């Protein structure tokens, strides 16, 4: 039985293109230690030890294209690239600077001066954000000055960067980009509805004149975007066999911890606290498991907690659309919640373990001292199977 091995991917993420959404999708297919969580900028990368870098298989962040000189085809990494229509990207960057809590101090003048979107577009101080930002990311070196202007030579370098990418996408068709990634890298599933990352966008009225101004400021980016679309139309994705990281072996055993690769839907990012867990963030969440054993098994579901006890009382778990009889397991020397259930004999193949929580709740609803309004259900820490009888 061939086992799943995560690919080696480097993803220079251009701000406000939807790259975080794509990165979050890809994170699921890597062990926690294989993702370079510690660094998404060059300053942060400088603090990462060599031994730690040796473990990494997925690199993403605001590194510009130069990161591929460190993690690139020369050492087994495949490059992926994502662009956005320049007008939409500039608008999104404006709202990010106006509303995001974590912007750099040097960029806070946009908010402090209460610039309107039109003032933002016309301000010479904002040219770094408003003029050919994507060409700057994919075509300019680390020594390129912040106040310098990209030119046609940098555009050609940016096109050459796209030529080196194994898969290219555009924000306006993000689902197709993810489908292409799944096919090219042999990833086990593609979400039917791709969860979008946070957005700070507000209402922005743009006159035709203002749109033309943005296009003129981004003439290189407009050409680069068109080139990316041409490349996408002509790129041939050779689909690799899909291997599921969640697989019960031929002896009936599987043990999965939440910080390991998985295939499923409706889960949060990995919560890297003392007890690693993922929250269910939909009323129905699931894990897709490859079954290579046809005999009876005992299944175990390990949970960290619920937002509120009443969610636990109405939890339902289904195996291939049939509700299982969950039995709580009492234990003395371990925190958390453990359930067991019987898995009947069945032919080998794919099976779905589905979790239903009737009502999602936020910590702000149950704790007056909390400002966390994210709605959640259960926090899962692992699933395992053993042969039974």
Steps between C-alpha positions, in 0.01 A plus 500: 500500500653830386493763773443873469809724490441878508648688204765772530342835412622860512234770468614866486173658612413843365294698750124527434483232233332228707827325569420439867183316400702275270773448761240399759362243258847355439593495871264205554725270299815556704617400844532802726881486498505494117346848472720805551256663742773699671585718202307679229752783451877511452557652845318208662677246280834627626412373849419142391770240566648287224384180668144632507513593130603144414153381610305746284298393196264799467622860490258790457516869578584852383850414384482628141636265232851488653385233746524252212878543512485337844206263450467421132527236229872471576411324827174334406241773561235580242392863462138614486388853414180701544404840355195727533352761270694816591194720560348252746835443672565872553150546645547204734840628615344835588244341730765278653706805593192678633361219715744215565635498856853380420633741235857625522551833684645657184171437318265641761504846341226378262270451797629787709450750219154350429571483129206428275550229241540761227760688706678170563520434126630847418744536792870473402566362851284195415667406171656190658147359545323652203745466208613166353517326837475153341780568253705620796435170683578267211756704306710711739788387720544550872726798433224684312422821692152560641467836322636371167275434201489160324560513125464277193810303596339408832182404313700256288655351815152466651382315189803273524404428860153393387665276240676319784176435690354149495148642548372856446167646611306823528287616791198545277493123445641372828306172498657400165844583638440272798364224275817527289717480812312191618540330162867592451615399849268200540321649800208295623215749487387835374241693701180568309482839673841645578498678835598862454744667733416814696426813301497862611337630184244776521287674242712663234345705223731540205441727206612391155765771523637357827504149358696626199743673736562174688550311173748762380692486828507122461576468130769238569271307735221510239736345246625245754142407592414451133811286457397287798157445346664388175722261689204359695307442178791305353634321809456124497449343841613139511292354778683281748331210680321628810621347824310558822713583807224349715527129426413191703769244422439143388522378861221735613707762680508879463607772738461864404596799710359837405844647418544243219379513137133425442217518251173656609276806509364748751803537728699798623873548466709297742488662844861477614433525874619259771230257385507503121148505355278613214156648549200401294387827341192368320197316631624201302871417483659184368809284459547289187679173573637231268405155629736215411357249749156340465461352851332645809681779679470716805524871432616762749436874483705727724368850572651788692174678587183671377424870526204410726388176666163510327676443167643173631155376599371525141813385313429250224763301310433315175700240311400503133162659583419251777502641852740320731436415864754713687611364835699727732821351635585588857866561577678634801835639396417696188317821418240520226217284370530154344228309316504153350268345242473180301589487129326209326650281231509663160690485175812708463465849360437856606286573804386825657492573872259789546444716807180698551471774762152652496602845619833676461588740780763763573692547822358853517154344535594287799758721669437871552875558531572365152499703178538189281192495274614215273235228498627148568380153590737227618880501531643176364844366594511162326334188358616139506384153396596152617378156382220363715380142532 
